[in-house]
Amino acid sequence: MEQIGILEGRQKQIFEKRQGITQPDIACDTSSLSGSVSQRACVFCGSRVVLYPVADAIHLVHGPIGCAAYTWDIRGAVSSGPELHRLSFSTDLQEMDVIYGGEKKLYHSLIELIEQYKPKAAFIYSTCIVGLIGDDIEAVCKKVAKETGIPVLPVHSEGFKGTKKDGYKAACHALMKLIGTGSTEDISKYSINILGEFNLAGEAWIIRQYYEKMGIEVVSTLTGDGRIDAVRRAHGATLNVVQCSGSMTWLAKEMEEKYGIPYIRVSYFGIEDMSKSLYDVAIHFPDRPEIMEAAKQIVSEEVKTLYPSLQKFKKALKGKKAAIYVGGAFKTFSLIKALRSIGMSVVLAGSQTGNKDDYARLKEMCDEGTVIVDDSNPVELSKFILEKGADLLIGGVKERPIAFKLGIGFCDHNHERKIPLAGFIGMYNFALEVYQSVMSPVWQFAPRKGGTL
Amino acid sequence: MTHTHAKTATQNACKLCNPLGACLAFRGIENCVPFLHGSQGCATYIRRYLISHYKEPIDIASSNFHEETAVFGGSHNLKIGLKNVSEQYKPDVIGVATTCLSETIGDDVPMILREYKKEFKNGSPMPIMIHASTPSYQGSHIDGFHAAVHATVKALAVKGSKEELINLFPNMVSPADLRHLKEIFGDFGVPVMVLPDYSQTMDGGPWGEYHRIPPGGTPASAIAHAGSATASIEFGSTIETSKSAAGYLDVMFGVPGYHLPLPIGIKGSDRFFSLLETLTGNKRSEKYEDERRRLVDAYADGHKYVFEKKVILYGEEDLVIAMTVFLREIGMVPVLCASGGKSGQMKKRIEELVPDMDELDIKVREGVDFVDIEDEAKVLKPDFLIGNSKGYTMSRKNNIPLLRLGFPIHDRFGGQRMHHIGYRGTQELFDRIVNTVIEMRQNASSIGYTYM
């Protein structure tokens, strides 16, 4: 078989853990190499994914049609009420708008959409072209806010102005403008906000339930099953609990600075991290020991039913190898632990947007010989999957066909998923999905497993 | 009364952007990597969208603009990108399509490509580079598709002595349709140059080892012969002359071009098969006579289910036009023929093929989105919808069944293997239409018949 090489400009972003060899830190936090077919998207994508689950706002994409069309209802973020987030709105800029400016079109679009859908707020996303033609989005938003009486928030997410992470920041910036504008009356001292949980397949509901069972008030889930009014009073919470740290840490830091709300980082994937995320919150409220008691109770009850149900999967999956390539690095930590708990090892771990600390931690956690990659591409991922003999790939839609072409199992751990993977029940679903894909008899026909080509 | 809203914004678009079509078309050239000159997001979003339909890897490179690129021009990034793609993929062809970003800053892509060839001529093997201009603020994905096909022919076709060869520009059909078309030409015993041909690259087998670029597609060397072909056949009804590959070959190399609507329905397929008989001097094989006979028989068996059933049709204009003619042939009434595309020609083309369209109250609307279609549906009260998966939102909301065809099929399995054209494709469509009606009747019946 032909050896697959790594592009010169990419070598510093790849690293294989080897005993006794001091290796330089992985290069990360840079923009993608031109022509390398990054799996990343753009600034706009970062903003769009964070704000998308705010369900009672309209999300208007200011630009040509593509950006809105490709992001129409593509996430599994569900709502318990309004579903405005599942509609796709675009100013659909045409050549004449590019020449003469799109402000008028933006203004009329906003006025009409607000009249038609009666949203609680509007988010206006700038796309690449808006960054070039110089529309004064701020001014249009201000004018419309004044005329309609609802918050109209510009999101500066021009695709080329940074990476996906800058998009997260732009989204957080828009949220910051809302936070602090609602009443915090009647909010309990034992209260939290859940940050960076997008309610994919109802995951935020699962998590919320755990915390509420512990006697904690969830003021706002911000971006999962999100509501404008809840975001407005988020500053009334005592603690911010941040998942998907890549996207929301910035907001947590801002809230800490402005409102003195401390934050903790958690993950809801896998038994270990899920339990810890309950304990860590309980620790924050030492004056009420019953919170910790309740947390322990939940964990013990959940694990009691979950653990035996995992044994069938563990038995079948023992010794199988997994490759992980996801958006944020924080998720990979949990996935490594979750995979270990069902008998699997990890031979490749990578992310689109991890930072230095993330990769250092990853290096520490990983087994000998594990390959760690930042901002990888299909050629590299395939190379390492083959070389390391992985049986499973965990990723998103763009990674899926790589796994299936090469004849290995796949678990979708991205925003499109329809099955909740967070919480204790999520761990069961995760193990089940991995089991169903890795153990399927269809792989007997894959050429790599002896099938004919 | 029509339920209308003041509508400046596009809501739930019934179209995609220009570069998507170009990427798909470039995927139909052998050993070719599509390359978008613009932001990283364009390539990634388009990959995701195509993968969800075709279930195949599709690597699209990007020049990955950043702020300085937008200020100082994209030349530097494009060149690095081309170099990296050449190194990593070892392509024969790179299909460069622009985006709104690179078009707006006014990058002169042909010039950059010329410079690149000069600067890197001593390096690794130089792929052929094709440039299609596809600004997202113009037209829709189908325009990008045709632009890429046109640019490819323009870049590769050369003049040669006449040879027995037919060029086929099939439009944006499914991989299954492409395979069917190649089979038809094979049975007529005439060599064909199909562009694009993503029948294998977008619907291929498993891999024993990693392929940088999936096998399949029409080789550049074969496209070079397009200039010496006996004729070109181009499916489509609204392709602009400036984007018609067949038109270009006619003007440049005197290759006569035959423009047909997509061959859907018996009359549409007859027209295509007759043309092949004329061009090749061969009679169609018995296999296709049989397919036609079975189809005529099926029309008889199923006609009562479909007669005067009202549907709303939407999708690319050429598909909608051909489908309209087919539906009329089986007695159905497309009460609304809608497209997000805006060629300005759809109504005229339908009128030519369905002269009684006004009497039948067939409404034609270009440049619409799914909220417009939904508003129309409330008034027109169709029995069902025919179009791609994106109509599902309004289908569900308004309780109108949806028969899926075309692109994208994101919520059903096997969209890439669906036939639409020829007697075979028509048969498949007819079966599905009849079954849709039967299912509706079965569901609505309080008795629960087990035979229909």
Interface residues (C-beta under 8 A of the other chain):
Chain A: M1 E2 I4 G5 L7 G9 S31 S32 L33 S34 G35 S36 V37 S38 Q39 R40 A41 C42 V43 F44 C45 L60 G63 P64 I65 G66 C67 A68 A69 Y70 T71 W72 D73 I74 R86 L87 S88 F89 S90 T91 D92 L93 Q94 E95 D97 V98 K105 H108 S109 E112 L113 E115 Q116 T127 C128 I129 G131 L132 I133 G159 F160 K161 G162 N377 P378 V379 S382 K383 L386 V397 K398 R400 P401 I402 F404 K405 L406 G407 F445 A446 P447 R448 G451 L453
Chain B: H5 A6 K7 T8 A9 T10 Q11 N12 A13 K15 L16 C17 N18 P19 L20 F35 G38 S39 Q40 G41 C42 A43 T44 Y45 I46 R47 R48 Y49 I51 S52 K55 E56 P57 I58 D59 I60 A61 S62 S63 N64 F65 H66 E67 T69 A70 N77 L78 I80 G81 L82 K83 N84 V85 E87 Q88 Y89 T99 C100 L101 T104 I105 P135 S136 Y137 Q138 S140 G205 P206 W207 G208 E209 Y210 H211 R212 K390 T393
